[in-house]
Amino acid sequence: MLLRALTSVLSLVLITAALADPAQAAKQKKTPSQPVAAIYGEREDLMRFASEQAALLGWNEAGLRRLLSQARKLPTVQRLIMPPPAGTAKDWAAYRARFVEPRRLQAGLAFWAAHEAALARAEAQYGVPAELIAGLIGVETFYGQITGGFRVLDALVTLGFDFPPGRRDRSEFFRAELAEFLKLCQREGLDAATLKGSYAGAMGWPQFMPSSWNKHAIDFDADGHVDLIGNPVDAIGSVAHYLAQHGWRPGMPTHYTVAVPVDTVERARLLAPDILPSFSAAQFAEAGAELSEAGREHQGALALVELQNGTAAPSYIAGTANFYALTRYNWSSYYAYAVIELGRTLRSFRESAQKP
């Protein structure tokens, strides 16, 4: 069987990794410890929100007030939402190694083998390659193994009503997500008091925020329910649908190799738009950037993407509109490239196992 062959390809690497760090698997599943959390109770601004939402949703006001009053303020959530300390060096090689590693590859191969039909159907329907769907779910939740241990209600109330100072205030965003969470629970019959997710309130195999679940999640197995928590088939279809809704273009590569301009002024000009594709292949050439042959033939806009490597020289790629689409899932070039690299490695293992 293909899965057996794929597993054998990785077995020696996995044994070596286990001997090197036998506690690694336990570390990956560990949920951050949380200090004692205070219950919100009937705080005025939260109760006013409850009354407004009850009127909008047609919920029993007393019931909604009671639900929200049971939310807890989580200091750990407030800490985790903050950006890293100033001066923290980014390191693409280290970031990649967190995701393209033996245990996640083994889980990804098993996931692909178990859901090959759904992945192929999603690719055919939305034009998103199966390898990228598998890569994204692997990066997000280790194929459903790490979906978050925070009560979503607590996380969203904490960030909506006590967003920490020291960075741009996003409390309005999280209040809107709390409203979307209530709508989701009402529509799908979910228990808002028990659902768990990330520190930011993302849920399920693909870590959709409530608004993304409401807008982009689909019932891909046609069982009458949209379930991103217990149904990986719905997760597969929903990831593909999300990317299609955010500009994915079937058949277009995600990126090309590129040698950056020697002229630092021209290099800075190409880097200025960050991950937003803004220059043609001809403009890359005019600035002194050397694209691969395929990149020189690209008809759309490109972005010069810099991936820092700590104290070593940065890596560069020329990102297309599809690379940008991947960043709509998570606003990070490191994240998008990790998804690509994990998916590409999974495909390579599968192709190797299929060879006679």
C-alpha positions as CSV (number, residue, x, y, z in Angstrom):
1,M,0.0,0.0,0.0
2,L,1.1,3.6,-0.7
3,L,0.8,4.6,2.9
4,R,2.9,1.7,4.1
5,A,5.6,2.6,1.6
6,L,5.5,6.3,2.6
7,T,5.8,5.3,6.3
8,S,8.8,3.2,5.6
9,V,10.5,6.1,3.8
10,L,10.3,8.1,7.0
11,S,10.8,5.4,9.7
12,L,14.5,5.7,10.1
13,V,14.3,9.5,10.3
14,L,11.6,9.3,12.9
15,I,13.5,6.8,15.0
16,T,16.5,9.1,15.0
17,A,14.4,12.1,15.9
18,A,12.7,10.2,18.8
19,L,16.1,9.2,20.2
20,A,17.3,12.7,19.9
21,D,14.4,14.2,21.7
22,P,11.9,11.7,23.2
23,A,9.8,14.5,24.9
24,Q,9.2,16.4,21.6
25,A,5.8,15.0,20.9
26,A,4.6,15.9,24.4
27,K,5.9,19.4,24.1
28,Q,4.0,19.9,20.8
29,K,0.7,19.1,22.4
30,K,1.3,21.1,25.6
31,T,-1.2,23.9,26.2
32,P,0.2,27.1,27.7
33,S,-0.4,27.3,31.5
34,Q,-2.9,29.9,32.5
35,P,-2.8,32.0,35.6
36,V,-5.9,32.1,37.7
37,A,-8.6,33.9,35.6
38,A,-11.2,36.2,37.0
39,I,-14.8,35.8,36.0
40,Y,-16.2,38.8,34.2
41,G,-19.6,38.7,35.8
42,E,-22.1,41.4,35.0
43,R,-19.6,44.0,33.9
44,E,-21.5,47.0,32.4
45,D,-19.9,47.1,28.9
46,L,-20.1,43.3,28.5
47,M,-23.8,43.2,29.6
48,R,-24.6,46.1,27.2
49,F,-23.0,44.0,24.4
50,A,-25.1,41.0,25.5
51,S,-28.3,43.1,25.3
52,E,-27.4,44.4,21.9
53,Q,-26.6,41.0,20.5
54,A,-29.7,39.4,22.0
55,A,-31.8,41.9,20.2
56,L,-30.0,41.3,16.9
57,L,-29.9,37.5,17.1
58,G,-33.3,37.0,18.7
59,W,-31.7,35.2,21.6
60,N,-33.1,35.3,25.1
61,E,-31.4,38.3,26.7
62,A,-31.1,36.8,30.2
63,G,-29.5,33.6,28.8
64,L,-27.0,35.6,26.8
65,R,-26.1,37.8,29.7
66,R,-25.7,34.7,31.8
67,L,-23.4,33.1,29.2
68,L,-21.1,36.1,28.8
69,S,-21.0,36.8,32.5
70,Q,-19.3,33.4,32.9
71,A,-16.4,34.3,30.6
72,R,-13.0,34.5,32.2
73,K,-10.3,37.1,31.7
74,L,-7.2,35.3,30.5
75,P,-3.9,37.0,31.2
76,T,-2.2,34.3,29.0
77,V,-4.3,35.4,26.0
78,Q,-3.3,39.0,26.6
79,R,0.3,38.0,26.7
80,L,0.2,35.8,23.6
81,I,-1.5,38.4,21.4
82,M,1.4,40.8,21.9
83,P,4.1,41.0,19.1
84,P,7.5,39.6,19.9
85,P,10.0,41.9,21.7
86,A,11.6,44.6,19.5
87,G,14.8,43.4,18.0
88,T,13.8,39.7,17.8
89,A,15.6,38.3,14.8
90,K,13.6,36.4,12.2
91,D,15.0,33.1,11.1
92,W,13.4,31.4,8.0
93,A,15.5,28.3,8.4
94,A,14.5,27.8,12.0
95,Y,10.8,28.6,11.2
96,R,10.8,26.1,8.4
97,A,12.3,23.4,10.6
98,R,9.4,23.7,13.0
99,F,7.0,22.5,10.3
100,V,9.0,20.4,7.8
101,E,10.1,17.8,10.3
102,P,9.7,14.0,10.5
103,R,6.6,13.7,12.8
104,R,4.6,16.3,10.9
105,L,5.6,14.7,7.6
106,Q,4.4,11.3,8.8
107,A,1.1,12.8,10.0
108,G,0.8,14.6,6.7
109,L,1.3,11.5,4.6
110,A,-1.3,9.6,6.7
111,F,-3.7,12.5,6.3
112,W,-3.2,12.7,2.5
113,A,-3.6,8.9,2.2
114,A,-6.8,8.9,4.3
115,H,-8.4,11.9,2.5
116,E,-6.9,11.5,-1.0
117,A,-10.4,11.6,-2.7
118,A,-11.5,14.8,-0.8
119,L,-8.2,16.5,-1.6
120,A,-8.4,15.6,-5.3
121,R,-12.0,16.8,-5.4
122,A,-11.1,20.1,-3.7
123,E,-8.3,20.7,-6.2
124,A,-10.6,19.9,-9.2
125,Q,-13.3,22.2,-7.9
126,Y,-11.3,25.2,-6.7
127,G,-8.0,24.8,-8.4
128,V,-6.0,24.8,-5.2
129,P,-3.4,22.0,-5.3
130,A,-3.9,19.1,-2.9
131,E,-0.3,19.6,-1.6
132,L,-1.1,23.2,-0.5
133,I,-4.3,22.2,1.3
134,A,-2.4,19.4,3.1
135,G,0.5,21.8,3.8
136,L,-1.8,24.5,5.3
137,I,-3.7,22.1,7.6
138,G,-0.4,20.6,8.7
139,V,1.1,24.0,9.5
140,E,-2.1,25.2,11.3
141,T,-2.9,22.2,13.5
142,F,-0.5,19.3,12.9
143,Y,-3.4,17.6,11.1
144,G,-5.9,18.1,13.9
145,Q,-3.6,17.2,16.7
146,I,-3.1,20.8,18.0
147,T,-6.3,22.8,17.7
148,G,-6.0,25.0,20.8
149,G,-6.9,24.6,24.5
150,F,-8.5,28.0,25.3
151,R,-12.2,28.3,25.7
152,V,-13.2,30.4,22.6
153,L,-15.6,32.4,24.7
154,D,-12.9,33.4,27.2
155,A,-10.4,34.3,24.5
156,L,-12.8,36.5,22.5
157,V,-14.2,38.3,25.5
158,T,-10.7,38.9,26.9
159,L,-9.5,40.4,23.6
160,G,-12.7,42.2,22.9
161,F,-13.1,43.9,26.3
162,D,-9.6,43.9,27.7
163,F,-7.2,44.1,24.8
164,P,-3.8,44.7,26.2
165,P,-2.1,48.1,25.8
166,G,1.2,48.3,24.0
167,R,0.1,47.6,20.4
168,R,-2.6,48.7,18.0
169,D,-6.0,48.3,19.7
170,R,-7.9,45.5,18.0
171,S,-10.7,45.2,20.5
172,E,-13.4,46.1,17.9
173,F,-12.2,43.3,15.7
174,F,-12.5,40.8,18.5
175,R,-15.9,42.1,19.6
176,A,-17.0,41.5,16.0
177,E,-15.6,38.0,16.2
178,L,-17.4,37.4,19.4
179,A,-20.7,38.4,17.7
180,E,-19.8,36.1,14.8
181,F,-19.1,33.3,17.3
182,L,-22.5,33.7,18.8
183,K,-24.1,33.5,15.4
184,L,-22.1,30.4,14.5
185,C,-23.2,28.7,17.7
186,Q,-26.8,29.6,17.2
187,R,-26.8,28.4,13.6
188,E,-24.9,25.1,14.1
189,G,-26.3,24.3,17.5
190,L,-22.8,24.5,19.1
191,D,-22.3,24.9,22.9
192,A,-20.6,28.4,23.2
193,A,-19.6,27.6,26.7
194,T,-17.4,24.6,25.8
195,L,-15.9,25.2,22.4
196,K,-12.1,25.4,22.5
197,G,-9.6,27.0,20.1
198,S,-6.5,29.2,19.8
199,Y,-5.6,32.1,22.1
200,A,-7.2,34.4,19.4
201,G,-10.4,32.4,19.0
202,A,-9.6,30.3,15.9
203,M,-11.1,26.9,15.8
204,G,-10.9,23.4,14.3
205,W,-8.6,21.6,11.8
206,P,-8.1,24.8,9.7
207,Q,-8.2,27.3,12.6
208,F,-10.9,29.5,11.1
209,M,-11.9,32.6,13.0
210,P,-15.7,32.7,13.6
211,S,-16.2,35.2,10.8
212,S,-14.2,33.1,8.3
213,W,-16.2,30.0,9.4
214,N,-19.5,31.9,8.8
215,K,-18.4,33.3,5.4
216,H,-16.1,30.7,3.9
217,A,-16.6,27.3,5.5
218,I,-18.6,24.7,3.4
219,D,-20.3,21.4,3.9
220,F,-17.9,19.5,1.7
221,D,-19.2,16.0,2.5
222,A,-22.8,17.1,2.1
223,D,-24.0,15.7,5.5
224,G,-26.0,18.9,6.2
225,H,-23.5,20.3,8.7
226,V,-20.5,22.5,8.4
227,D,-18.1,21.0,10.9
228,L,-14.5,22.2,11.0
229,I,-13.8,20.7,14.5
230,G,-14.6,17.0,13.9
231,N,-14.8,16.7,10.1
232,P,-11.5,16.9,8.1
233,V,-13.4,16.6,4.8
234,D,-15.2,19.9,5.6
235,A,-11.9,21.4,6.6
236,I,-10.3,20.4,3.3
237,G,-13.1,21.9,1.2
238,S,-13.3,25.0,3.4
239,V,-9.6,25.7,3.0
240,A,-9.8,25.4,-0.8
241,H,-12.9,27.6,-0.9
242,Y,-11.3,30.2,1.4
243,L,-8.2,30.5,-0.9
244,A,-10.4,30.6,-4.0
245,Q,-12.4,33.5,-2.4
246,H,-9.2,35.3,-1.6
247,G,-7.7,35.4,-5.1
248,W,-6.3,32.0,-5.8
249,R,-5.6,31.6,-9.5
250,P,-5.6,27.9,-10.7
251,G,-2.5,26.9,-12.5
252,M,-0.3,29.8,-11.4
253,P,2.9,29.0,-9.5
254,T,3.2,30.5,-6.0
255,H,6.7,31.9,-6.6
256,Y,9.9,31.8,-8.7
257,T,13.5,31.8,-7.8
258,V,15.3,35.2,-8.1
259,A,18.7,36.7,-7.6
260,V,18.2,40.2,-6.0
261,P,19.7,43.4,-7.5
262,V,23.2,44.2,-6.4
263,D,22.2,47.9,-6.2
264,T,20.8,48.3,-2.7
265,V,18.6,51.2,-3.8
266,E,16.9,49.1,-6.5
267,R,16.6,46.2,-4.1
268,A,14.9,48.4,-1.5
269,R,12.5,49.7,-4.1
270,L,11.4,46.2,-5.0
271,L,11.1,45.3,-1.4
272,A,9.0,48.3,-0.4
273,P,5.6,46.8,-1.2
274,D,6.5,43.7,0.9
275,I,4.3,40.7,-0.1
276,L,1.9,42.7,-2.4
277,P,2.7,41.8,-6.0
278,S,3.5,45.2,-7.6
279,F,6.1,44.7,-10.4
280,S,6.2,43.0,-13.7
281,A,8.9,40.6,-14.7
282,A,10.3,43.3,-17.0
283,Q,10.4,45.7,-14.1
284,F,12.3,43.1,-12.1
285,A,14.8,42.9,-14.9
286,E,15.1,46.6,-15.2
287,A,16.0,46.8,-11.5
288,G,18.7,44.2,-11.9
289,A,16.8,41.2,-10.4
290,E,17.5,38.0,-12.2
291,L,14.4,35.8,-12.4
292,S,14.3,32.1,-13.3
293,E,13.3,31.3,-16.9
294,A,9.7,30.6,-15.9
295,G,9.7,33.8,-13.8
296,R,10.7,35.8,-16.8
297,E,7.7,34.5,-18.7
298,H,5.3,35.3,-15.9
299,Q,2.5,37.6,-17.1
300,G,1.2,38.9,-13.8
301,A,2.6,41.1,-11.0
302,L,5.4,39.9,-8.7
303,A,6.6,40.8,-5.2
304,L,10.2,40.5,-4.1
305,V,9.8,38.6,-0.8
306,E,12.7,38.7,1.7
307,L,13.0,35.9,4.3
308,Q,15.6,36.7,7.0
309,N,17.9,34.0,8.3
310,G,19.0,35.4,11.6
311,T,22.6,36.5,11.3
312,A,23.0,34.8,7.9
313,A,22.2,36.3,4.5
314,P,18.4,36.5,3.8
315,S,16.6,34.3,1.3
316,Y,14.6,35.8,-1.5
317,I,11.8,34.6,-3.8
318,A,9.5,36.3,-6.3
319,G,6.0,35.8,-5.0
320,T,3.0,35.7,-7.4
321,A,-0.7,36.5,-6.8
322,N,-1.0,32.9,-5.4
323,F,1.7,33.5,-2.8
324,Y,-0.2,36.6,-1.8
325,A,-3.4,34.6,-1.6
326,L,-1.8,32.2,0.9
327,T,-0.9,35.2,3.1
328,R,-4.6,36.1,3.2
329,Y,-4.9,33.1,5.5
330,N,-2.1,34.4,7.7
331,W,-0.4,37.7,7.0
332,S,3.2,36.3,6.9
333,S,5.5,35.4,4.1
334,Y,7.2,32.9,6.5
335,Y,3.9,31.2,7.1
336,A,3.0,31.1,3.4
337,Y,6.4,29.7,2.4
338,A,6.2,27.1,5.2
339,V,2.9,25.9,3.8
340,I,4.4,25.6,0.4
341,E,7.5,23.8,1.6
342,L,5.6,21.3,3.8
343,G,3.2,20.6,0.9
344,R,6.0,20.2,-1.6
345,T,7.9,17.8,0.7
346,L,4.8,15.7,1.2
347,R,4.3,15.5,-2.6
348,S,7.9,14.5,-3.1
349,F,7.6,11.7,-0.6
350,R,4.5,10.4,-2.2
351,E,6.0,10.5,-5.7
352,S,9.1,8.7,-4.4
353,A,7.0,6.0,-2.9
354,Q,5.0,5.5,-6.1
355,K,8.1,4.9,-8.2
356,P,8.8,1.2,-9.1
